[in-house]
Amino acid sequence: MLNNRRHVYLARGDLPRAIATVEKMVLVNPLGADHHRDAGTLYLLARSFGKAIASLERYLQLAPDAPDAEAARQHLRAATQMIARWN
């Protein structure tokens, strides 16, 4: 059900509700690596770089050899660079 809601919110461009839904998915299944990846990606879109970093790091801890692990690492580097620019 939450996955369907996430898709609907994303299709509508409702980023805050999509993020809230993925956050619930993480709470329900904290070991679900994909949920952390999705949260990290959405946080990046929302320019919440600290949360993106935490979520992407958790994703890589849970699934270091995932097929998209390199893309997650690139997103992680991008978020880290954005925070470094602010400092």
Biotite code that builds the C-alpha atoms (Angstrom):
import biotite.structure as struc

atoms = struc.array([
    struc.Atom([0.000, 0.000, 0.000], chain_id="A", res_id=1, res_name="MET", atom_name="CA", element="C"),
    struc.Atom([2.767, 2.459, 0.906], chain_id="A", res_id=2, res_name="LEU", atom_name="CA", element="C"),
    struc.Atom([4.590, 1.673, -2.305], chain_id="A", res_id=3, res_name="ASN", atom_name="CA", element="C"),
    struc.Atom([1.464, 2.501, -4.313], chain_id="A", res_id=4, res_name="ASN", atom_name="CA", element="C"),
    struc.Atom([1.077, 5.787, -2.436], chain_id="A", res_id=5, res_name="ARG", atom_name="CA", element="C"),
    struc.Atom([4.693, 6.670, -3.134], chain_id="A", res_id=6, res_name="ARG", atom_name="CA", element="C"),
    struc.Atom([4.152, 6.105, -6.857], chain_id="A", res_id=7, res_name="HIS", atom_name="CA", element="C"),
    struc.Atom([0.995, 8.228, -6.866], chain_id="A", res_id=8, res_name="VAL", atom_name="CA", element="C"),
    struc.Atom([2.699, 11.088, -5.029], chain_id="A", res_id=9, res_name="TYR", atom_name="CA", element="C"),
    struc.Atom([5.694, 10.987, -7.349], chain_id="A", res_id=10, res_name="LEU", atom_name="CA", element="C"),
    struc.Atom([3.441, 10.949, -10.400], chain_id="A", res_id=11, res_name="ALA", atom_name="CA", element="C"),
    struc.Atom([1.713, 14.047, -9.031], chain_id="A", res_id=12, res_name="ARG", atom_name="CA", element="C"),
    struc.Atom([5.024, 15.726, -8.262], chain_id="A", res_id=13, res_name="GLY", atom_name="CA", element="C"),
    struc.Atom([4.161, 15.802, -4.565], chain_id="A", res_id=14, res_name="ASP", atom_name="CA", element="C"),
    struc.Atom([7.683, 15.412, -3.193], chain_id="A", res_id=15, res_name="LEU", atom_name="CA", element="C"),
    struc.Atom([6.866, 16.105, 0.488], chain_id="A", res_id=16, res_name="PRO", atom_name="CA", element="C"),
    struc.Atom([4.243, 13.357, 0.586], chain_id="A", res_id=17, res_name="ARG", atom_name="CA", element="C"),
    struc.Atom([6.474, 10.961, -1.331], chain_id="A", res_id=18, res_name="ALA", atom_name="CA", element="C"),
    struc.Atom([9.216, 11.567, 1.228], chain_id="A", res_id=19, res_name="ILE", atom_name="CA", element="C"),
    struc.Atom([6.814, 11.100, 4.142], chain_id="A", res_id=20, res_name="ALA", atom_name="CA", element="C"),
    struc.Atom([5.664, 7.812, 2.624], chain_id="A", res_id=21, res_name="THR", atom_name="CA", element="C"),
    struc.Atom([9.202, 6.506, 2.132], chain_id="A", res_id=22, res_name="VAL", atom_name="CA", element="C"),
    struc.Atom([10.044, 7.525, 5.704], chain_id="A", res_id=23, res_name="GLU", atom_name="CA", element="C"),
    struc.Atom([7.136, 5.336, 6.859], chain_id="A", res_id=24, res_name="LYS", atom_name="CA", element="C"),
    struc.Atom([8.454, 2.505, 4.704], chain_id="A", res_id=25, res_name="MET", atom_name="CA", element="C"),
    struc.Atom([11.822, 2.812, 6.460], chain_id="A", res_id=26, res_name="VAL", atom_name="CA", element="C"),
    struc.Atom([10.109, 2.694, 9.853], chain_id="A", res_id=27, res_name="LEU", atom_name="CA", element="C"),
    struc.Atom([8.145, -0.416, 8.911], chain_id="A", res_id=28, res_name="VAL", atom_name="CA", element="C"),
    struc.Atom([11.190, -2.177, 7.458], chain_id="A", res_id=29, res_name="ASN", atom_name="CA", element="C"),
    struc.Atom([14.425, -0.549, 8.660], chain_id="A", res_id=30, res_name="PRO", atom_name="CA", element="C"),
    struc.Atom([16.510, -3.283, 7.020], chain_id="A", res_id=31, res_name="LEU", atom_name="CA", element="C"),
    struc.Atom([14.916, -2.703, 3.616], chain_id="A", res_id=32, res_name="GLY", atom_name="CA", element="C"),
    struc.Atom([17.883, -1.342, 1.719], chain_id="A", res_id=33, res_name="ALA", atom_name="CA", element="C"),
    struc.Atom([15.769, -0.100, -1.186], chain_id="A", res_id=34, res_name="ASP", atom_name="CA", element="C"),
    struc.Atom([13.742, 2.105, 1.155], chain_id="A", res_id=35, res_name="HIS", atom_name="CA", element="C"),
    struc.Atom([16.918, 3.834, 2.327], chain_id="A", res_id=36, res_name="HIS", atom_name="CA", element="C"),
    struc.Atom([18.060, 4.286, -1.271], chain_id="A", res_id=37, res_name="ARG", atom_name="CA", element="C"),
    struc.Atom([14.695, 5.746, -2.254], chain_id="A", res_id=38, res_name="ASP", atom_name="CA", element="C"),
    struc.Atom([14.688, 8.057, 0.753], chain_id="A", res_id=39, res_name="ALA", atom_name="CA", element="C"),
    struc.Atom([18.198, 9.245, -0.088], chain_id="A", res_id=40, res_name="GLY", atom_name="CA", element="C"),
    struc.Atom([17.245, 9.961, -3.666], chain_id="A", res_id=41, res_name="THR", atom_name="CA", element="C"),
    struc.Atom([14.133, 11.887, -2.646], chain_id="A", res_id=42, res_name="LEU", atom_name="CA", element="C"),
    struc.Atom([16.059, 13.837, -0.029], chain_id="A", res_id=43, res_name="TYR", atom_name="CA", element="C"),
    struc.Atom([18.527, 14.841, -2.745], chain_id="A", res_id=44, res_name="LEU", atom_name="CA", element="C"),
    struc.Atom([15.676, 16.124, -4.888], chain_id="A", res_id=45, res_name="LEU", atom_name="CA", element="C"),
    struc.Atom([14.393, 18.075, -1.895], chain_id="A", res_id=46, res_name="ALA", atom_name="CA", element="C"),
    struc.Atom([17.898, 19.451, -1.246], chain_id="A", res_id=47, res_name="ARG", atom_name="CA", element="C"),
    struc.Atom([17.962, 17.868, 2.229], chain_id="A", res_id=48, res_name="SER", atom_name="CA", element="C"),
    struc.Atom([21.567, 16.861, 1.840], chain_id="A", res_id=49, res_name="PHE", atom_name="CA", element="C"),
    struc.Atom([22.250, 15.757, 5.419], chain_id="A", res_id=50, res_name="GLY", atom_name="CA", element="C"),
    struc.Atom([19.318, 13.344, 5.342], chain_id="A", res_id=51, res_name="LYS", atom_name="CA", element="C"),
    struc.Atom([20.329, 12.192, 1.867], chain_id="A", res_id=52, res_name="ALA", atom_name="CA", element="C"),
    struc.Atom([23.809, 11.370, 3.109], chain_id="A", res_id=53, res_name="ILE", atom_name="CA", element="C"),
    struc.Atom([22.502, 9.402, 6.096], chain_id="A", res_id=54, res_name="ALA", atom_name="CA", element="C"),
    struc.Atom([20.048, 7.431, 3.972], chain_id="A", res_id=55, res_name="SER", atom_name="CA", element="C"),
    struc.Atom([22.514, 6.666, 1.197], chain_id="A", res_id=56, res_name="LEU", atom_name="CA", element="C"),
    struc.Atom([25.200, 5.615, 3.669], chain_id="A", res_id=57, res_name="GLU", atom_name="CA", element="C"),
    struc.Atom([22.707, 3.249, 5.300], chain_id="A", res_id=58, res_name="ARG", atom_name="CA", element="C"),
    struc.Atom([21.747, 1.877, 1.896], chain_id="A", res_id=59, res_name="TYR", atom_name="CA", element="C"),
    struc.Atom([25.370, 1.142, 1.080], chain_id="A", res_id=60, res_name="LEU", atom_name="CA", element="C"),
    struc.Atom([25.858, -0.516, 4.471], chain_id="A", res_id=61, res_name="GLN", atom_name="CA", element="C"),
    struc.Atom([22.890, -2.784, 3.840], chain_id="A", res_id=62, res_name="LEU", atom_name="CA", element="C"),
    struc.Atom([23.601, -3.461, 0.158], chain_id="A", res_id=63, res_name="ALA", atom_name="CA", element="C"),
    struc.Atom([27.248, -2.698, -0.652], chain_id="A", res_id=64, res_name="PRO", atom_name="CA", element="C"),
    struc.Atom([27.211, -4.911, -3.744], chain_id="A", res_id=65, res_name="ASP", atom_name="CA", element="C"),
    struc.Atom([23.840, -3.809, -5.123], chain_id="A", res_id=66, res_name="ALA", atom_name="CA", element="C"),
    struc.Atom([23.711, -3.287, -8.894], chain_id="A", res_id=67, res_name="PRO", atom_name="CA", element="C"),
    struc.Atom([23.158, 0.439, -8.349], chain_id="A", res_id=68, res_name="ASP", atom_name="CA", element="C"),
    struc.Atom([25.699, 0.846, -5.548], chain_id="A", res_id=69, res_name="ALA", atom_name="CA", element="C"),
    struc.Atom([28.005, 2.963, -7.712], chain_id="A", res_id=70, res_name="GLU", atom_name="CA", element="C"),
    struc.Atom([25.138, 5.330, -8.571], chain_id="A", res_id=71, res_name="ALA", atom_name="CA", element="C"),
    struc.Atom([24.365, 5.600, -4.848], chain_id="A", res_id=72, res_name="ALA", atom_name="CA", element="C"),
    struc.Atom([28.020, 6.414, -4.170], chain_id="A", res_id=73, res_name="ARG", atom_name="CA", element="C"),
    struc.Atom([27.901, 9.143, -6.809], chain_id="A", res_id=74, res_name="GLN", atom_name="CA", element="C"),
    struc.Atom([24.777, 10.615, -5.219], chain_id="A", res_id=75, res_name="HIS", atom_name="CA", element="C"),
    struc.Atom([26.488, 10.429, -1.842], chain_id="A", res_id=76, res_name="LEU", atom_name="CA", element="C"),
    struc.Atom([29.519, 12.310, -3.176], chain_id="A", res_id=77, res_name="ARG", atom_name="CA", element="C"),
    struc.Atom([27.260, 14.948, -4.741], chain_id="A", res_id=78, res_name="ALA", atom_name="CA", element="C"),
    struc.Atom([25.412, 15.491, -1.450], chain_id="A", res_id=79, res_name="ALA", atom_name="CA", element="C"),
    struc.Atom([28.690, 15.715, 0.466], chain_id="A", res_id=80, res_name="THR", atom_name="CA", element="C"),
    struc.Atom([30.030, 18.264, -2.019], chain_id="A", res_id=81, res_name="GLN", atom_name="CA", element="C"),
    struc.Atom([26.902, 20.398, -1.664], chain_id="A", res_id=82, res_name="MET", atom_name="CA", element="C"),
    struc.Atom([27.318, 20.518, 2.109], chain_id="A", res_id=83, res_name="ILE", atom_name="CA", element="C"),
    struc.Atom([31.021, 21.326, 1.734], chain_id="A", res_id=84, res_name="ALA", atom_name="CA", element="C"),
    struc.Atom([30.135, 24.302, -0.479], chain_id="A", res_id=85, res_name="ARG", atom_name="CA", element="C"),
    struc.Atom([27.960, 25.724, 2.278], chain_id="A", res_id=86, res_name="TRP", atom_name="CA", element="C"),
    struc.Atom([30.811, 25.602, 4.796], chain_id="A", res_id=87, res_name="ASN", atom_name="CA", element="C"),
])
